[in-house]
Amino acid sequence: MITLKEVKTKKDLKAFVKFPFKLYKGSKYWVPPIISQEVKTFNKKENPVFNDAEATLFLAYKNNEIVGRIAAIINWLEVKSQNQKKMRFGWFDFIDDLEVSQTLLNEVEKIGKSHNLDFLEGPVGFSNLDKVGVMTEGFDSIAPMITWYNHPYYIKHYEAANYQVEKSYSESKFPFENVKPEFFYKAQELIKRRYQLKALKLTKTSEVMPYADKMFDLFNESYASLSSFVAINDVQKEYFKKKFISFVNPEYIKFVVDKDDKMVGFAIVMPAFARALQKAKGKLFPFGFKHIIQAKKRSKDVIFYLIGIHPDYQNKGVHAVIFNEYYETFKEKGIETCFRTPELEDNIAIHQIWKHFDPVVYKRRKTFRKNIA
């Protein structure tokens, strides 16, 4: 018999966060989160997303052992402002027992119906900057820290619960040697002259911060047309600046501005922290922080986290300016492999940007949907 327990105490929250450590024990490919940071994600006083969203966490028990978990999420900005009556769910992990997964999903469905929502979709986080999707391909390669990893059996649990595929994502990679500057060097020089643009050379986090708000504003503008996009508000900007910017090498953040210093393009690349996080085993101290700092300085692999171009400048080659800047930086640092985060497979524009680098898809993932109206 499966019993559910709503997470209400610090002890329960710690158990919720640590359940995957047991589920994926011994896995060469699962990347553990930093436990303290994951706990803060669900702290209503720490995470400003709770100003406009709510989450109810559940643990599933069988024979007095935790066998599954799920986060039931409602983003009220999405529901009220966009009229997307969606019940989100994420942080969904479970043993290979259909009764466990079904019991957890049924509980989320009850919450969705109680709020008169139309459908469920998951696995997703609170917003577009959170992890997304259940892996359907690529189980034999390490997961980047910004994605979820899962066992192959997860897929049959969604199908057994009568969920349908909602969105499909792909993750690709390419060796840096595939990057040929002749594809973009002359173009970017022409584009800078034609539109009076310049790329900013930043070497310190303190130099990045004055542009961070402009970057998030541009992120909102450039991604607004994507399905179910939820804009980042001012309070969340401050949160993300503190949480992410300090962990990113300043030279891996590229800004392109016009003659009036208005931002027209940006990109964020992160060092590959996955191996360092595996060594850290969920803890920053006493040695976890050391592994992360070493990866920040020495990693030869990088992950393209975000790239955004102002709608007025899309399809005008601004990405060539950004790529030229990265080419110089990566060549200097001896970067070997470039990875891309999950991208919607039907986002043709973003795939066109990368075509000259001959990327290879090495993972795929999907979100699943069930109508409940």
C-alpha positions in Angstrom: 0.0 0.0 0.0 1.3 3.5 -0.9 0.8 6.3 1.5 1.4 10.0 0.8 2.8 12.6 3.1 2.7 16.3 2.5 6.1 18.0 3.1 5.6 20.5 5.9 8.7 20.3 8.1 12.4 21.0 7.5 13.1 17.3 8.1 10.5 16.3 5.5 12.0 18.8 3.0 15.5 17.5 3.5 14.1 14.0 2.9 12.4 15.2 -0.3 15.6 16.8 -1.6 17.7 13.7 -0.7 15.5 11.0 -2.1 17.2 11.0 -5.5 20.6 10.4 -3.8 19.2 7.0 -2.9 17.4 6.4 -6.1 20.5 7.1 -8.3 23.1 5.8 -5.9 26.0 4.4 -8.0 24.9 6.0 -11.2 27.7 7.4 -13.4 25.4 9.8 -15.1 23.2 11.4 -12.4 24.4 14.7 -11.1 23.4 15.6 -7.5 22.3 19.1 -6.7 23.8 21.0 -3.8 21.4 20.0 -1.0 21.4 23.4 0.7 20.6 25.2 -2.5 17.9 22.8 -3.4 16.3 23.3 0.1 16.4 27.1 -0.5 14.5 26.6 -3.8 11.4 25.6 -1.8 11.9 28.2 1.0 9.2 30.8 0.6 11.3 33.4 2.4 14.3 32.7 0.1 12.7 32.2 -3.3 10.7 35.2 -4.6 8.9 33.0 -7.1 6.5 32.2 -4.3 5.2 35.8 -4.5 3.3 34.6 -7.6 3.3 30.8 -7.3 2.6 28.0 -4.9 4.0 24.5 -4.5 2.9 21.5 -2.5 5.4 18.8 -2.1 4.6 15.1 -1.5 6.6 12.1 -0.4 5.3 8.6 -1.2 5.9 5.8 1.3 5.8 2.0 0.9 6.6 -0.2 3.9 7.8 2.9 5.8 10.4 3.8 3.1 10.3 6.7 0.8 9.7 5.5 -2.8 8.7 8.6 -4.6 8.3 12.4 -4.6 6.6 15.1 -6.5 6.1 18.9 -6.5 2.7 20.2 -7.4 3.1 23.8 -8.7 0.8 26.6 -9.8 2.3 29.7 -11.3 -0.5 32.2 -10.9 1.1 34.7 -13.3 0.7 32.0 -16.0 -2.8 31.1 -15.0 -4.2 34.6 -14.5 -2.2 36.8 -16.9 -1.8 34.3 -19.8 -5.0 32.4 -19.1 -3.0 29.2 -19.2 -4.9 27.2 -16.7 -2.0 24.8 -16.2 -1.1 22.7 -13.2 2.6 22.2 -13.2 4.5 19.3 -11.6 8.2 18.7 -11.2 10.9 17.1 -9.0 9.0 13.9 -9.9 11.1 10.8 -9.0 9.9 7.3 -8.1 10.9 3.6 -8.0 9.7 1.4 -10.9 6.3 0.8 -9.4 3.3 2.1 -11.3 1.2 2.4 -8.1 3.8 4.8 -6.7 3.9 7.1 -9.8 0.1 7.0 -10.3 -0.6 7.8 -6.6 1.6 10.9 -6.8 0.2 12.1 -10.1 -3.4 11.5 -8.8 -2.7 13.9 -5.9 -1.5 16.6 -8.3 -4.6 16.1 -10.4 -6.8 16.6 -7.4 -5.1 19.9 -6.7 -5.5 21.0 -10.3 -9.2 20.2 -10.3 -9.7 21.9 -6.9 -8.4 25.1 -8.6 -10.5 24.6 -11.8 -7.4 24.2 -13.9 -7.6 22.6 -17.3 -4.5 20.4 -17.7 -1.4 19.1 -16.1 2.1 19.4 -17.6 5.4 18.1 -16.4 8.1 17.6 -15.4 8.7 21.4 -15.3 9.8 23.9 -12.7 8.3 27.2 -11.6 9.5 29.1 -14.6 11.5 29.0 -17.9 14.8 29.2 -16.0 14.1 25.9 -14.2 14.8 22.4 -15.3 12.5 20.9 -17.8 11.5 17.5 -19.3 11.9 13.8 -18.7 14.8 12.2 -20.6 13.8 9.9 -23.4 17.2 9.4 -25.0 20.8 9.8 -23.8 20.8 7.8 -20.6 24.4 6.8 -21.1 25.9 10.3 -20.9 26.3 12.5 -17.9 23.5 15.0 -17.2 24.4 18.7 -17.2 23.7 20.3 -13.8 20.9 22.4 -15.3 18.8 19.4 -16.4 17.1 16.5 -14.6 18.4 12.9 -15.1 16.0 10.0 -14.9 15.9 6.2 -15.3 14.6 4.9 -18.7 11.5 3.3 -17.0 10.0 6.8 -16.3 8.5 7.0 -19.8 6.2 4.0 -19.4 4.8 5.5 -16.2 3.6 8.6 -18.0 2.1 6.4 -20.8 0.4 4.1 -18.2 -1.1 7.2 -16.6 -2.6 8.3 -20.0 -0.3 11.3 -20.5 0.4 12.6 -23.9 3.6 14.3 -25.2 3.2 18.1 -24.9 6.7 19.4 -25.8 9.9 17.9 -27.2 13.4 19.1 -26.5 16.8 18.1 -27.8 20.3 18.7 -26.4 23.3 18.8 -28.7 27.0 19.2 -28.5 29.9 19.9 -30.9 33.7 19.9 -30.6 35.2 23.4 -30.5 37.3 22.5 -33.5 34.1 22.5 -35.5 33.9 26.3 -35.0 35.4 27.9 -38.1 35.7 31.7 -37.7 35.4 32.3 -41.4 31.7 31.6 -41.1 31.1 34.6 -38.9 34.1 36.9 -38.7 33.5 39.0 -41.8 29.7 39.0 -41.2 30.0 40.2 -37.7 32.3 43.1 -38.7 29.7 44.1 -41.3 26.8 43.8 -38.9 28.6 46.0 -36.3 29.2 48.7 -38.8 25.7 48.6 -40.3 23.8 48.7 -37.1 26.4 50.6 -35.0 26.8 47.8 -32.5 29.6 46.8 -30.2 30.5 43.8 -28.0 31.3 44.6 -24.4 34.6 43.2 -23.0 33.9 42.1 -19.4 36.4 40.5 -17.1 34.9 41.1 -13.7 31.6 40.2 -12.1 31.3 43.8 -10.9 31.4 44.9 -14.6 28.6 42.4 -15.4 26.2 43.5 -12.7 25.2 46.9 -14.1 24.0 45.2 -17.2 22.2 42.3 -15.5 18.8 43.9 -15.3 19.0 44.9 -19.0 19.9 41.3 -19.8 16.8 39.9 -18.0 14.6 42.5 -19.7 16.0 41.4 -23.0 15.4 37.8 -22.0 11.8 38.6 -21.4 11.4 40.3 -24.8 13.3 37.7 -26.8 11.5 34.7 -25.4 8.0 36.2 -25.0 6.8 34.4 -28.2 7.6 30.9 -26.9 4.7 28.8 -25.6 3.9 29.2 -21.9 6.7 31.8 -21.3 6.4 33.5 -18.0 8.4 36.7 -17.7 10.9 37.3 -14.9 9.8 40.2 -12.6 12.1 42.7 -10.8 12.2 40.7 -7.5 13.2 37.5 -9.3 15.9 39.4 -11.2 17.6 40.2 -7.9 17.3 36.5 -6.8 18.8 35.2 -10.0 21.6 37.7 -9.9 22.6 36.5 -6.5 22.1 32.8 -7.3 23.7 32.5 -10.7 25.8 35.5 -11.9 28.6 35.0 -9.3 29.0 31.3 -10.4 29.5 32.2 -14.0 32.9 33.3 -15.4 32.4 37.0 -16.3 34.3 36.4 -19.6 31.6 33.8 -20.5 28.9 36.5 -20.4 28.6 38.4 -23.7 26.6 41.6 -24.3 26.0 43.4 -27.6 24.8 47.0 -27.4 23.9 49.7 -29.8 25.3 53.2 -30.0 23.0 54.3 -27.2 24.2 51.5 -25.0 20.9 49.7 -25.4 21.3 45.9 -25.2 20.4 44.1 -28.4 21.9 40.7 -27.7 23.3 38.6 -24.9 24.6 35.1 -24.1 25.5 33.2 -21.0 27.9 30.2 -21.1 28.7 28.2 -18.0 31.6 25.9 -17.3 30.6 22.2 -17.1 30.1 21.6 -13.4 28.7 18.1 -13.6 31.8 16.2 -12.6 32.6 18.6 -9.8 29.1 18.2 -8.4 29.4 14.4 -8.5 32.6 14.8 -6.4 30.9 17.3 -4.1 28.1 14.7 -3.3 25.5 17.4 -2.6 27.6 19.4 -0.1 29.6 22.6 -0.5 31.7 21.9 2.6 34.3 20.8 3.4 35.5 20.0 -0.1 32.5 20.5 -2.5 33.2 24.2 -3.0 36.8 23.5 -3.9 35.7 21.1 -6.7 33.3 23.7 -8.1 35.9 26.5 -8.1 38.4 24.2 -9.8 35.8 23.4 -12.5 35.0 27.1 -12.9 38.7 27.8 -13.6 39.8 24.7 -15.5 36.8 23.0 -17.2 37.5 22.4 -20.9 33.8 21.9 -21.5 31.2 24.7 -21.6 27.4 24.8 -21.7 25.5 27.5 -23.7 22.9 28.3 -21.1 21.0 31.3 -22.6 21.2 33.3 -25.8 18.8 36.1 -26.6 18.4 38.6 -29.4 16.1 41.7 -29.3 13.1 41.1 -31.6 14.1 44.1 -33.8 17.5 42.5 -34.5 16.5 38.9 -34.9 17.5 37.4 -38.3 20.1 40.2 -38.8 23.2 38.3 -37.8 23.7 39.6 -34.3 24.5 36.1 -33.1 27.6 36.2 -35.4 29.0 39.0 -33.2 28.4 36.9 -30.1 30.0 33.8 -31.6 33.1 35.8 -32.6 33.5 36.9 -29.0 33.2 33.4 -27.7 35.6 32.1 -30.3 38.3 34.3 -29.0 37.6 33.5 -25.4 37.3 29.7 -26.0 40.5 29.6 -28.1 42.4 31.3 -25.3 41.1 28.9 -22.6 41.5 25.8 -24.7 37.9 24.8 -24.7 37.3 21.3 -26.2 33.5 20.7 -26.2 30.5 22.9 -26.3 27.1 21.7 -25.0 23.7 23.2 -25.5 20.8 23.2 -23.0 17.4 21.7 -23.9 15.9 23.5 -26.8 12.4 23.1 -28.2 12.6 20.9 -31.3 10.2 23.1 -33.1 12.2 26.3 -32.5 13.6 26.4 -36.0 15.2 29.8 -35.5 17.5 28.7 -32.7 18.6 25.5 -34.6 19.5 27.6 -37.6 21.9 29.6 -35.4 24.0 26.5 -34.7 23.9 24.8 -38.1 27.5 25.7 -39.1 29.0 23.9 -36.1 27.6 20.5 -37.1 26.1 19.8 -33.6 25.1 16.2 -32.7 22.0 15.5 -30.7 23.0 13.4 -27.7 19.9 13.7 -25.5 16.2 14.2 -26.0 13.5 14.9 -23.4 9.8 15.6 -23.3 7.1 17.1 -21.1 3.8 15.3 -20.8 0.3 16.6 -20.5 -3.0 15.4 -19.3 -6.3 17.2 -19.6 -8.4 17.4 -16.4 -11.1 20.0 -17.3 
